[in-house]
């Protein structure tokens, strides 16, 4: 009889374990959501992908390319311009025919009079019929022309202005990459934080659900009051509400991370890294303007560009000196070279009066230069405020981590004592639920404090100009 009872107990235990394992596997399969692919991602991989594919980074990179193109264009005020051309003319205009024959080297005395004319009749005939009324004439001109700037003061300063603007957009690109990297860190670790919260709340909810079952059975037996049972139900509802919020935060963080990284499709991102806390704080000089910040370098370059552009407009009042040269071949067929000639020259040009066009442009650029100067000064002053604020947030989050760690240890010990006394019937259910809630909240606060401390460290480097981009 004892053998049969032991056999039945083992069979019951085996079936129970099998059912528990079956439901655990089913729950895991449901959690993975069929049809959704999983992509494991490290923080470095995420930063590299954002640097390559993020929309804002690509836009900033194209702006930098535009500025580089304008900087390259500004060299036109120094380098020669070479033009190769082929021109065809058919005309009976006396001047065109006369000049065309001279260029081809075929003009003669017969072109002054008729076919039977002599030098004497040509001299005596005042009408010069062939010269005044020539037949149609064809001329092909192949020419190569070179224009070389010699001294253009406005072009010199325009070149410097374009170079400064290109430098500014290069720093702007780096600042955009840094800003996107910060967003990646926030979303990446925010996803880890949200999922850790989900797991912590699920664990607490599982314990409370088990307690509610025990409390319901105890209430039916008259061992606890209705108030104790309702307190357990209220705590269960609170955890369910917190779970919904945490699950929604996890989905939002995942969506934002997919958007920043431009991961298309129904892909579930699984972060590989974890939220770690550094004990040593970086050394920061809070009384010094962080001039190494890429946004301040960009503002400095833009301020220099605006100042040089303004000076370039003023230099436009000065004379310009340019050289030119032309060599051409003329003939009655394409690419013929019956006649050749060349021309060299130097041109000095002084635009003394053009209405108020240049004066208006000069005033506009002057105002723009002053505006950029004020913006640069404002950016430097604001950077000091941002640096101090970031450092205070780092100190605050570090202290919060230490306080939260102590709070978790105390809450765990308090809950252990109350749980033991509650099981022995020495504490009320309300006290047990209160200590459990305090423990769960302490753990959640610790997670949030570690996240804030991690992000605060990156933001301090961002505002101090020491943030490193993952290429």
Secondary structure, 3 states (H helix, E strand, C coil): CHHHHHHHHHHHHHHHHHHHHHHHHHHHHHHCCCCCEEEEECHHHHHHHHHHHCHHHHHHHHHHHHHHHHHHHHHHHCCCEEEEEEEEEEECCHHHHHHHHHHHCCCCHHHCCCCCCCHHHHHHCCCCHHHHCCCCEEEEEEEEEEEEEEECHHHHHHHHHHHHHHHHHHHHHHHHHHHHHHHHHHHHHHHHHHHHHHHHHHHHHHHHHHHHHHHHHHHHCCCCCHHHHHHHHHHHHHHHHHHHHHHHHHHHHHHHHHHHHCCCCCEEEEECCCCCCCCCCCCCCCCCCCCCCHHHHHHHHHHHHHHHHHHHHHHCCCCEEEEEEEEEEEECCCCCCCEEEEEEEEEEECCCCCCCHHHHHHHHHHHHHHHHHHHHHHHHHHHHHHHHHHHHHHHHHHHHHHHHHHHHHHHHHHHHHHHHHHHCCCCCHHHHHHHHHHHHHHHHHHHHHHHHHHHHHHHHHHHHCCCCCCC
